[in-house]
Amino acid sequence: MKVCIVGASGKLGQHMVRHALDRDYEMVGVCREESVAKLDAFKGLITVLPGATDDRDVIKRAVAGCDGVLVVLVPRGVHGYSTGTAQAVLDHAPRGARLVFSCGWHITLDGQDVYSWKIKALVKIGGPLARLARFADLDDQVEACRRVFASDTRWTVVRGSDLEEGESQGLPVWSRHVGDPILESNITRRVDFALFMVEALENDELVHEAPAIVGRQTPSALAHAATD
């Protein structure tokens, strides 16, 4: 399988590179030119294309011939970075390729999610402040995912909980709706978020799903497993 990782140099991206290499996938990584050095550990193992992830020409070259594309949707700045990235992938990925996008719990597919006051505060207060500071735009990520949901591609949008570092606890568990008891712990190891992204490439049950994930060893996940 040939796989492109869009946003390969970040923490999540580098974990995805490692998981993909463990599966002997042929790898192409896209990252900003100033971040290429972060991928030095993978020299000779992956092809790196430097450039902004919303650069349509860069994405067109990167996804050519790929069976799957893993996309880190980063709401960087206030100029539609996430939306531009998502649209470039939707437009240029080969027909039938598996497209897996990462985002946070604040994204909703069907409007049935139930959010805690903390998440509501992040969106309603933190979001505008980040935009005012021209640091990030959560609405940009919302629009990017809206376009993914509306597309006729083989997409999955993986919605991550709060993240922590640490050794892998295994493949995260998931539910369709934030607010479901299994997700109450709201924490996932970053390495395992990456694992779920890579595993989704070959899991057709996740096509046109937006799974909200949580670590499989968290109290809420263990409590749910005990009742099954």
C-alpha positions as CSV (number, residue, x, y, z in Angstrom):
1,M,0.0,0.0,0.0
2,K,1.2,3.5,-0.8
3,V,0.3,6.1,1.7
4,C,0.7,9.9,2.0
5,I,0.8,11.6,5.3
6,V,-0.2,15.3,5.1
7,G,1.4,17.0,8.1
8,A,4.0,14.3,8.7
9,S,6.5,16.4,10.8
10,G,4.3,17.1,13.8
11,K,4.0,14.8,16.8
12,L,0.9,13.0,15.5
13,G,2.4,12.8,12.0
14,Q,5.6,11.3,13.1
15,H,3.8,8.6,15.1
16,M,1.7,7.8,12.0
17,V,4.9,7.5,10.0
18,R,6.3,4.9,12.4
19,H,3.0,2.9,12.5
20,A,2.9,3.0,8.7
21,L,6.5,1.9,8.3
22,D,5.8,-1.0,10.7
23,R,3.3,-2.2,8.1
24,D,5.8,-1.8,5.3
25,Y,3.7,0.8,3.5
26,E,5.4,2.9,0.9
27,M,5.4,6.4,2.4
28,V,5.2,10.0,1.2
29,G,5.2,12.8,3.7
30,V,4.2,16.4,3.3
31,C,5.3,19.1,5.7
32,R,6.4,22.8,5.7
33,E,9.9,23.3,4.4
34,E,11.1,24.6,7.8
35,S,10.0,21.4,9.4
36,V,11.7,18.9,7.0
37,A,14.6,18.3,9.5
38,K,12.1,16.8,12.0
39,L,11.8,13.9,9.7
40,D,15.6,13.2,9.5
41,A,15.1,10.0,11.5
42,F,13.2,8.6,8.5
43,K,15.7,9.4,5.8
44,G,15.8,6.7,3.1
45,L,12.5,5.3,4.4
46,I,10.0,7.9,3.2
47,T,9.8,10.4,0.4
48,V,9.4,14.0,1.8
49,L,7.7,16.7,-0.2
50,P,8.3,20.1,1.4
51,G,5.5,22.7,1.2
52,A,2.4,24.1,2.8
53,T,-0.3,21.4,3.3
54,D,-2.8,23.7,1.6
55,D,-0.6,24.1,-1.5
56,R,-2.7,22.3,-4.2
57,D,0.3,21.6,-6.4
58,V,2.3,20.0,-3.5
59,I,-0.7,17.9,-2.5
60,K,-1.4,16.9,-6.1
61,R,2.2,15.5,-6.5
62,A,2.2,13.9,-3.0
63,V,-1.1,11.9,-3.3
64,A,-0.5,10.7,-6.9
65,G,-0.8,6.9,-7.0
66,C,-1.6,6.7,-3.3
67,D,-4.0,4.1,-1.9
68,G,-4.5,6.0,1.3
69,V,-4.0,9.6,2.6
70,L,-3.7,10.5,6.3
71,V,-4.4,14.2,6.9
72,V,-3.7,16.2,10.1
73,L,-6.2,19.0,9.9
74,V,-4.5,21.9,11.7
75,P,-6.6,25.1,12.1
76,R,-3.4,27.2,11.9
77,G,-3.8,31.0,11.4
78,V,-6.9,32.6,10.0
79,H,-6.6,32.1,6.3
80,G,-8.4,28.8,5.8
81,Y,-5.4,26.5,6.2
82,S,-7.5,23.4,7.2
83,T,-10.1,24.0,4.6
84,G,-7.5,24.5,1.9
85,T,-5.7,21.3,3.0
86,A,-8.9,19.2,3.0
87,Q,-10.1,20.5,-0.3
88,A,-6.8,19.9,-2.0
89,V,-6.8,16.3,-0.8
90,L,-10.5,15.8,-1.8
91,D,-9.8,17.2,-5.3
92,H,-6.5,15.4,-6.0
93,A,-6.5,12.0,-4.2
94,P,-7.0,9.1,-6.6
95,R,-10.6,7.9,-7.0
96,G,-11.3,5.2,-4.4
97,A,-8.4,6.1,-2.1
98,R,-9.0,5.9,1.6
99,L,-8.9,9.3,3.2
100,V,-8.5,9.6,6.9
101,F,-8.6,13.0,8.6
102,S,-7.8,14.0,12.2
103,C,-9.6,16.6,14.2
104,G,-11.0,17.2,17.7
105,W,-14.2,16.3,19.5
106,H,-15.7,19.7,18.7
107,I,-16.5,18.5,15.2
108,T,-19.9,16.9,14.8
109,L,-21.2,14.8,12.0
110,D,-24.9,14.6,12.8
111,G,-25.4,17.2,15.5
112,Q,-26.2,14.4,18.2
113,D,-23.0,15.0,20.3
114,V,-23.4,16.1,23.9
115,Y,-20.6,18.4,25.0
116,S,-19.2,19.1,28.5
117,W,-18.9,22.7,29.7
118,K,-15.2,22.5,29.2
119,I,-15.5,21.7,25.5
120,K,-18.2,24.3,25.0
121,A,-16.0,26.9,26.7
122,L,-13.1,26.0,24.5
123,V,-15.2,26.5,21.4
124,K,-17.1,29.6,22.4
125,I,-14.4,31.4,24.3
126,G,-11.1,29.9,23.3
127,G,-12.0,29.8,19.7
128,P,-12.7,33.5,19.2
129,L,-9.6,34.4,21.3
130,A,-7.4,32.3,19.2
131,R,-8.8,33.8,16.0
132,L,-8.4,37.3,17.5
133,A,-4.7,36.5,18.1
134,R,-4.5,35.2,14.5
135,F,-3.2,32.0,16.0
136,A,-5.9,29.5,15.0
137,D,-9.4,29.3,13.7
138,L,-11.6,26.5,14.9
139,D,-14.3,27.5,12.4
140,D,-11.8,26.7,9.7
141,Q,-11.6,23.1,10.9
142,V,-15.4,22.9,11.1
143,E,-15.7,24.0,7.4
144,A,-12.9,21.6,6.4
145,C,-14.8,18.7,7.9
146,R,-18.1,19.9,6.4
147,R,-16.5,19.6,3.0
148,V,-15.2,16.1,3.8
149,F,-18.6,14.9,5.0
150,A,-20.3,16.3,1.9
151,S,-17.8,14.6,-0.5
152,D,-18.3,11.3,-2.3
153,T,-14.9,10.0,-1.3
154,R,-14.1,7.1,1.0
155,W,-13.5,9.3,4.0
156,T,-13.2,8.8,7.8
157,V,-12.8,11.7,10.2
158,V,-11.2,10.6,13.5
159,R,-12.1,12.9,16.4
160,G,-9.5,12.9,19.1
161,S,-10.0,13.5,22.8
162,D,-7.5,15.3,24.9
163,L,-4.1,13.9,24.3
164,E,-1.2,12.8,26.5
165,E,2.3,11.3,25.8
166,G,3.3,7.9,26.9
167,E,3.7,4.3,25.8
168,S,1.0,2.7,23.7
169,Q,-2.1,1.3,25.5
170,G,-3.3,-0.3,22.3
171,L,-5.9,0.7,19.7
172,P,-8.3,3.3,21.2
173,V,-12.0,2.5,21.5
174,W,-14.6,4.7,19.9
175,S,-18.2,5.8,19.8
176,R,-20.3,7.7,17.3
177,H,-21.2,10.5,19.7
178,V,-19.3,12.6,22.2
179,G,-21.2,12.3,25.5
180,D,-21.5,8.6,25.4
181,P,-20.3,7.0,28.7
182,I,-17.4,5.1,27.1
183,L,-15.8,8.4,26.2
184,E,-16.1,10.1,29.6
185,S,-12.4,9.8,30.5
186,N,-11.5,12.1,27.6
187,I,-7.9,11.1,27.3
188,T,-5.9,9.2,24.6
189,R,-2.2,8.6,24.2
190,R,-1.0,10.5,21.1
191,V,0.8,7.4,19.8
192,D,-2.6,5.6,19.9
193,F,-4.4,8.4,18.2
194,A,-1.9,7.8,15.4
195,L,-2.5,4.1,15.5
196,F,-6.2,4.5,15.1
197,M,-5.6,6.7,12.1
198,V,-3.4,4.2,10.4
199,E,-5.6,1.2,11.2
200,A,-8.6,3.1,9.7
201,L,-6.9,2.9,6.3
202,E,-7.9,-0.8,6.0
203,N,-11.1,-0.8,8.1
204,D,-13.9,-0.3,5.7
205,E,-16.4,-0.3,8.6
206,L,-15.1,3.2,9.3
207,V,-15.9,4.6,5.8
208,H,-18.2,7.6,6.2
209,E,-17.9,7.5,10.0
210,A,-16.6,10.2,12.4
211,P,-15.5,8.1,15.4
212,A,-14.8,9.9,18.6
213,I,-12.0,8.0,20.3
214,V,-10.6,7.5,23.9
215,G,-7.8,5.4,25.3
216,R,-8.7,1.7,25.7
217,Q,-7.1,1.6,29.2
218,T,-8.9,4.7,30.5
219,P,-11.5,4.2,33.4
220,S,-14.5,4.9,31.2
221,A,-13.3,2.4,28.5
222,L,-12.6,-0.3,31.1
223,A,-15.9,0.3,32.8
224,H,-17.7,-0.1,29.4
225,A,-15.8,-3.3,28.6
226,A,-16.7,-4.8,32.0
227,T,-20.4,-4.4,31.2
228,D,-20.2,-6.0,27.8
